[in-house]
Amino acid sequence: MNEIAHDVATVRAAEEAALAAASEGALMQRAAAGLATVCLAELRSRRGRVTGSRVVLLVGAGNNGGDALWAGSSLAGRGVRVDALLLARSAHAEGLTALRAAGARVVVVSPDGGDRARELLTRADLVVDGIVGLGGAPGLREPAASLVAALDGVARRPCVVAVDLPSGVDADGGTTPAPHVRADVTVTFGALKPCLLLPPAARAAGVVHLVDIGLRPYLPAAPAVDRITGSDAARLWPRPGPEDDKYTRGVVGVVAGSASYTGAAVLSVGGALRAGAGMVRYTGPTAAADQVRARWPEAVVGRGRVQAWVLGSGVDPGAGDGQDTVIAEALGSGLPAVVDAGALEVISRPGPRSLLNSWHVTTPHAGELARLLTTWGGSVGATSADDVRAAPLAHARWAAELTGTTVLLKGSITVIAAPDGRCRTSADAPAVLATAGAGDVLAGIAGTLLAAGLDPFDAAGVAAFAHARAAALASRGGIAPIVAGDVVAAVPDVVAELRRDRCWRLDR
């Protein structure tokens, strides 16, 4: 799947152009055929057969409802019992006629949802969500809201297949105001929509299938959102040449750790070294420096020439150990930098704040971003971590605009926002990566990529992908528990995978 998404306005314009060039109804027929194919595959996979299966269509007034009706007529023709629940006063006329001609049953749902509709949902093997589409406002109204709630309460929950996007989610912003559909599978048409790549809506989409309905010639090259893939990372990952030395490969300066968090220094330095830095120079208090020397004798303790900085992991700005001063000086150098953890607190001060530039990557989690926005947001007022989790894209973009930096918002789906409006996500991290010190490793990896010459937006995306992939390898696919040191140890295997993939694709 080509993991780029276009916003609603762009998709609608492409649909209009494609409709003008195609025969009447052709796009809907292509969409319905793709939807029916996926539904049949799900029934075979889950029940072992198609004939005798029970499918319920949740049908709204728009084209998504029409797609569901036409797909339902195809399923009925294959021996599936199909019941259509009409949730609006009108439905797609041709699709409804085709559904009835195929022998399916149609139920007009009362405003409260109706007992008959709920009973059908409890007996369904598969439910097709054709309630609302791109034109729908986030959230659902009655009777759809009651039926979706009833569906979530079914003891043996059927497979839910969403048409184009889960009904009720915000198509462009990726937010999920209640109520909304939680799909196991989403069949989307022509182009991915941003909500299918963005948190938290992507978690409501399940497995996504993209059906080509002829929009590609009418879509622009620049997406609203993209998701970094292994091919992207392989293309961008630095590859040393025979004439390179440790300086041309990139020297990373690390300002990390404190008396209380010596491990952060070890992990940040380790992430940078294992990702392929030509040299790492470490600056920090004696207790942390001793730990770095013991674990990484390759690292140079002391300041000197660097190509990029990793700032703040494990730093306590109130400790009085001078780390905050060194961070401010590093920011003032104008060099690329990763601004993490304690450095995020440092940049909340007026002096260091003015030193930020577009070559800096800030790497907050939700709580840190909320504190940053509360400090920088002026009259807007306080922002909470819950606010950030509810609308990650909006808050990451706001922070990128305020700071002028690329913002890497850490989470189960990482959101990366550039000051120029570009947005990227990374979604390959196993849940076990939520462990102490993992962010320190990520900062080190990103610092190496900046030192090697990647621009901040690419460095952030590739680092997030490599970090997630290392965690997957270390945890045996997300099964085994891991600590941050395991992620460090797995990074060289990820680099080898990416370089092999690049060679294979170039030599093919």
Phi, psi and omega in degrees: 000133176283108192269065170233145183236146178243147184286170187301314182299320180292317180295318180297319178297320178294321178297319179298317180294319180292322178298321181294334183263354185245166175288157184301130177082358186295318182296318180295322179295320177296317180296314182296322179296318177295319178297314180298321180299317179293318179299317178298318180296321179293320179296316178298318182293321187270328184247346182083354180200165180256312183302132180088354177290156179247123179237133176245130177260127171263111194244119173265189187275345188269194182293331176298322175296321176297318176302316181296319180295314179295319177296321178298322179295324177293317179296319179299324177292346178259013177090014177271138172281117184243128173240128179255125176259110181275119187258359181229167181292334179231157176219165181301114191297311182294320178296321180293320177297316180295322180295314180294322179296333179278358178093010179282163181256145183237129179238124174274121188274135178287163184303333180268007179101317175082139181293322181298318179297317180296321179298318180297322179295322181292338183258358186284146169271330182211139178239130178260121180269099175242039188286299178221163181231223185297333182275354184282141175285149177303143186088165182234145175261171176288150002275359183299320183300316180294321181290323177294321176296319178295322179297318179292339181266001180292133183300313176253085187295127178289164171294131180250122179248117180272143178266111178076312176196155178297128183298135177101344178277160179277112188300317183269323186268341179079011178278163184226066176297139181285151349275158176209164181280138170254107185265151169273330182218140172237129175253110184249155193241130171082315181198150171292148175258151185307322182299339181280348178247346187257144169280154355274356187296326182302330179289339178273353185268337183067214178283132185253130173246128178259122180257126179282118177243012175099021181271343190307317181296345186251005181259141178288162179289324184279123180272166170284321180215144168230163176242128182289137181242173177299323178295320176299311183296320179296321180293324187267340187296133181297145181230112183293145178255172184295339181266358183286151169233184186297333181280319180288335176287338176118125176254126183253127172265129183243121172246100189209163173083162178204178179300328181275334186232063179293328182297329180298322177296315180299317184287319179296316177297318179297317178300318180293315181295312183292336177281350174112019177299142176292327178201149173237127173255127182250136174233127179179176182296161187303316183299318179286320180299321178298321178292321178296315179300318183293321184272325185231079179298343179289336182285147177259122179270119183131159185272155180180193183292133177223163175258341179200158182243149166242116191236126163108344183298120179074009179277135175252101185298342179265007186281344181071024181262005176086358182296324181294326177293317179296321178298314179299319179295320179295319177298322181289346179291341183080359181284158174304147182205148169261125183250106190235156166045247183300330178293334176293327175287323179299318184285357174283350178274146185304319183296297179301328180304321183288350183269353182292148177215178187288353176268007180260144176242116175267139189233064181276157160269181189302317181295318180294321178294322178298317179294320179297315181291325177297322180287317186271343191282352176063236187286352182295327179102183186290143175243138180255163176299324178295323176301316181295315181296328181287331182218068185300317183299311183300318182286323177295319179293322178298315180296321179297321179292317182292319186268338186073016181247165167281127183256122174254101181270110185287145178176181179299327165243113182282136178248129180240124181236130179262157179299335181275006175099349178295149180222141180218150175234160173227128190228026185258006185281130173287157183300331182291352177289346176285078183217152184302134177091350182298322179294330177295321178294315178303317180299318179296318178299313181298323178297320177298319181292323175295317181295331179280353174110000177291146175288158188303321181295315178290319180300318180295315181293315181293320178298317179298318179296311182296320178300313180295318180295321177298320178295321179296318178294315183295328184264009182056050178082024178091007184271313186274142174293148181224163168243169186299327178298329176295324179294316177305313183297332183272348184301317179301326177294324177293316179301317179297318177301314183293319180289324176296319180297320181294316179297317182298316183289325180284329183271350187301000000 
